[in-house]
Amino acid sequence: MELELEKLQLPSDNERPYVIAGPCSAETEEQVMTTARQLAGKGCHIFRAGVWKPRTKPGGFEGNGETALPWMARVKEETGMLIATEVATPEHVELALKYGVDILWVGARTSANPFAMQALADSLRGADVPVLVKNPVNPDLELWIGALERINQAGIKRLGAIHRGFSSYDKKIYRNLPTWQIPIELHRRIPELPIFCDPSHIGGSRELVAPLCQQAMDLGFDGLIVESHCEPDKAWSDAKQQVTPDVLDYILSLLVVRDETVTTEGITQLRKQIDELDNQLMDLLAKRMRVCREIGQYKKEHNMTVLQTNRYNEILDKRGAQGALCGMGADFVRKVYEEIHEESVRQQMEIINK
């Protein structure tokens, strides 16, 4: 289905993307107000703070709940910033709207659960508030789109998506793997949907916030949602990934926001070359599959199994090494050949089972 969307129309200073900033958690009234005043002084228009904090394990700080909502309302009254917080249950939605929260977002754990998303959607019916939906914890684009559709079907037309990366057992550089191709595909399928990047949760460390912000801009993201705390090292949750308002202002001042509408003659010619090469690739793949079908016929006539493991491993190793010599990542080349092999096996199976 197509989403029925209206423009978010969030405040911006026109020199930067949309920026939503504030601490991971609303810890104390003093911490909230101090951070908010500092951010407002740097030109921030939208203040965020977690009122309810879903934790991986029990026993950690899980937010102050309704107690923190008057602090958020005070931020709005004294600084003029819009206020935003995460909601995970219908009760959260009711309380957030009661205290005048301007923007709601749905977390990654909630968006992964269709039952929870439907409950939230039902509670939002009749409300007039922008809602941002984070990607699910697992890299499932359809699940992400489904979560957005549920909110949209409840009548919420001011929608946005937040890319916060995907959970992985094998953590290397990032806390959550960016897997940029998923939000890129989301934008291709729903181009009018604004997408925000959450560099704090992707990176998991403050050193990665700046490069991730720039990468999001290079990919054409509409905005950023960044964790900023007046004293990050003393934060009650996610201390390592938060930056001070001063540091955030410096990061934003260095951002290069590119104009995707400008196309020079030079890049047009290069894109023509890409199109020609892609046509050649498709032609070569078609020829390769034709040979694979002939091999399938041979295997059928000689009662051979489709999968020849030794041959498959030989292809992956040889082409991976060749790719590295040609300036491509060996893992990338292996993935390409894994997909090619899967299609080859599918076509051979059709022949053998005729």
Stockholm file with secondary structure:
# STOCKHOLM 1.0

chainA/1-354         MELELEKLQLPSDNERPYVIAGPCSAETEEQVMTTARQLAGKGCHIFRAGVWKPRTKPGGFEGNGETALPWMARVKEETGMLIATEVATPEHVELALKYGVDILWVGARTSANPFAMQALADSLRGADVPVLVKNPVNPDLELWIGALERINQAGIKRLGAIHRGFSSYDKKIYRNLPTWQIPIELHRRIPELPIFCDPSHIGGSRELVAPLCQQAMDLGFDGLIVESHCEPDKAWSDAKQQVTPDVLDYILSLLVVRDETVTTEGITQLRKQIDELDNQLMDLLAKRMRVCREIGQYKKEHNMTVLQTNRYNEILDKRGAQGALCGMGADFVRKVYEEIHEESVRQQMEIINK
#=GR chainA/1-354 SS CCCCCCCCCCCCCSSSCEEEEECSBCCCHHHHHHHHHHHHHTTCCEEECBSSCCCSSTTSCCCCGGGGHHHHHHHHHHHCCEEEEEECSHHHHHHHHHTTCCEEEECHHHHTCHHHHHHHHHHHTTCCCCEEEECCSSCCHHHHHHHHHHHHHTTCCSEEEEECCBCCSSCSSCSSBCCTHHHHHHHHHSTTSCEEECHHHHHSSGGGHHHHHHHHHHTTCCEEEEEBCSSGGGCSSCGGGCBCHHHHHHHHHHCCCCCTTCCCHHHHHHHHHHHHHHHHHHHHHHHHHHHHHHHHHHHHHTTCCSCCHHHHHHHHHHHHHHHHHTTSCHHHHHHHHHHHHHHHHHHHHHHHTC
#=GC SS_cons         CCCCCCCCCCCCCSSSCEEEEECSBCCCHHHHHHHHHHHHHTTCCEEECBSSCCCSSTTSCCCCGGGGHHHHHHHHHHHCCEEEEEECSHHHHHHHHHTTCCEEEECHHHHTCHHHHHHHHHHHTTCCCCEEEECCSSCCHHHHHHHHHHHHHTTCCSEEEEECCBCCSSCSSCSSBCCTHHHHHHHHHSTTSCEEECHHHHHSSGGGHHHHHHHHHHTTCCEEEEEBCSSGGGCSSCGGGCBCHHHHHHHHHHCCCCCTTCCCHHHHHHHHHHHHHHHHHHHHHHHHHHHHHHHHHHHHHTTCCSCCHHHHHHHHHHHHHHHHHTTSCHHHHHHHHHHHHHHHHHHHHHHHTC
//
